[in-house]
Structure formats: structure tokens, C-alpha cells
């Protein structure tokens, strides 16, 4: 089964694909952020607990050195701290957190070694660098949450997005809480920038592919339309002269002209013109085909420009189907140029033919030939329909036929003639210019090197 996609379907699929990719990336980014944030918070919380324990061990070591306290185990259920002042027994069946709190109470209240926030700050500062913590504050507060001592950046207290550790009990209901700002947010921003860049590149790539597919579809559609127009027009252009030739031959065979030699001459001339039209169309199609295949070989020779133009005028006088006036001028009178006569004749013929086709019931055409600064200048001017500004920018492109193509009184064409004209001119190292206004006629200027 063959699936046919049009341009609209391609762009709908493109939008759906981009939306899907962006949605997937957004979900993935959020999930990654939450996972990293949770993992980092757990690691930091463990580090804070360990730092508080280390701070307590430092004070305990200092106390042991100052008071020569000794620690010894008494069975599996208790351990005892002996000192010259008193003895305290702790129940090992309590949780580690409870034991820690009781130890802090002993150290701070009974031995004169209270919790030191500066010591904890020193321990945390070194370790926080490993966790990319850019800023933090240590809050030492009472059981009601009132801060009575702090170290660090107080602005973090109002930061709703900052990380807040659990309140860790110290002594007598007092607690410590850490508020920190992770450098992970910077890492996430970097990741988001990377993802955004990747998304942009991917979106641009997919969009460019969609654009190419759309352009190809539109080109194929245009070519199919052109092919149908070409077949219909070419068939019609062939059918009419061939019918004229066939009718003349049938009348000759039927001896219809035996008593009417004047009619034989008239119809014979029409048959000749019909064959000539067919020949010219075939020659033009072959010339265009050669130019399309980049096989446009130049057969240059010194050419009499006046003879070339006057020959064309005589031919169009014979072929005209409506009032056509073709005037010409030459400066100087005798003009010669080193050109391919047949190809330049095709150029002028195409321009004159277009002037006749894209005009009203009658048309006046002026062909001016001159030489300036070793360049041959051929101007073909008419009083036809003219060309709009929009069409002027693309009239020399392949398959472009301009707005006049759609007029009921406009001639049918294939959009190849002017493209062929430009190819021939460029092959001669020349250039072609257009001056035209819609409704005011057109003037084509062909500039070719004389030698």
C-alpha cells in the first residue's frame, strides 16, 4: 500500500514530533532534577549528622584531656562515664539519637563544654565544597524555633527554594538546622542549556527535513501540473497544423484542386506554414532539452545582426494570426558580432513570440540593435500586458509563466522560454535585463560581447 503525504500533513507531523520531543525532554529534565535533588539532600543530611557527631567527639576529647575522664564498658546494656564529680549511666537500649542527645547534655551542662557553632562551621565548610554548596547558614535555635546564634548567609533564610536540613537536637531542646543553596541548581541550568541547544539543533534538523520534503512535494505537484499542461498544449499545437496538412493532402488526392489552382496555392501555403510551425516547435524543444542537459555548445561565427533580425521579421509576418507591427533600427547600419547565430536567433524569436502572445488583439514591437563599448545591445520592446513587480523577480526561473498566463486572452506557455533565453545569454558571457510595468508593456535588453 502506497501512502501519500501532502505538505500540510508533513507540517502537522513535524509539529506533533517537536511537541512530543519537547514534552519528553521536559519530563525527563524534571525527573532528573528531582532525582538529583533528593540524592544530594540525603548525602548532605548524612554529612551534617556526621559533622555534628565529629564536633561532639572533639569536645569529648577535649573534656577527657582536661578532666581525665575514663570510659569503660559495663556489660552489654550500659556504659559509664567516671569523673571526679559524678557518674552518669546511659541505657544502651535507647536509640542512637537519644544517646547522642544525652551525651550532649552531659558535655554542655555538667562539664562546661557547650556546643560550639564555630567548630561545626569549620567542619561543614570543607565538606560542603564537595557537594557544590555555594552558600549556607547554620542556625542554632531553641525549642520554639527562635534563632539565638547563627553563622553564614542570613539571606538564605528567606529563600524558599533553599535546602533545609532536619532540626537536629543538641541539648535541652535546642536544635541545629542548616539552610543551604546547592550549586546543583547551576548544574541543572547548564544541563537545561545543553538540552535546549540539543532541542534547537534537533528541531532545526527536523524542520529543515520537513522543509525539504515540503518543497519536493510542491515541486512534484508543480511538475505534474506542468506536464499535464505541456501534453495538452503540445498536443493541441501539433493537432491543428497536422489537421491542416492532412486536409490539404486529402483534397489533392481527391482532385478537388484540379479546377481551382488558386485554392491549391492558398491551401498549399497554409500546409507549408503548418509544417514550419511543427518544425519550429520541435527545434525549440530540442534546444531547451540541450540547455537543460548542460550540453549547450556554442557554434560561434561572425554574424550579420541586421540579416538575423530582418529574417525573423519576415518569418513572423508570415506566421502572424493577429495584427502585428515589428519595427527595427540599427546603429551603426552594419552590425556584426561573434555569436552562435542559431541560438541568438532563438533568443530574439522567443522575446518576439512572447510579445505577440502576451498582448491584446494587436501589438507593436520595436527591436533596436546597437553597439556600445564592444558590447552588442539588442532591445525588444512591446506594448503588451506588462509584468508585475512580483513576477519580474522570478520570470527567468524555470516553469515560471507570470500572471498573464492566467488571463483568458493570454497565451498558454510552459515557463521554459525565458529560462532558455537566459541560459543562452549567459553561455555567451552576456546578461539580460528587464524593464516592465503591469499594463504598460515590457522591454527586454540583451547585452552580448561583440567578440
Secondary structure, DSSP 8 states (H G I E B T S, - for coil): ------HHHHHHHHHHHHHHHHHHHHHHHHHHHHHHHHHHHHHHHHHHHHHHHHHHHHHHHHHHHHH--EEEEETTTEEEEE-SS-EEEEETTS-HHHHHHHHHHIIIIISS----HHHHHHHHHHHHGGGTEEEEEEEEE-TTS-EEEEEE-GGGGG-TTSEE---EE-STT-EEEEEEEETHHHHHHHHHHHHHHHHHHHHHHHHHHHHHHHHHHHHHHHHHHHHHHHHHHHHHHHHHHHHHHHHHHHHHHTTTTTT-HHHHHHHHHHHHHHHHHHHHHHHHHHHHHHHHTT------EEEEHHHHHHHHHHHHHHH-SS-EEEEEEEESSS-EEEE-HHHHHHHHHHHHHHHHHTS-SSEEEEEEEEEETTEEEEEEEE-SS---HHHHTTTTSTT---GGGGSTTS----S-HHHHHHHHHHHTT-EEEEEE-TTS-EEEEEEEE--
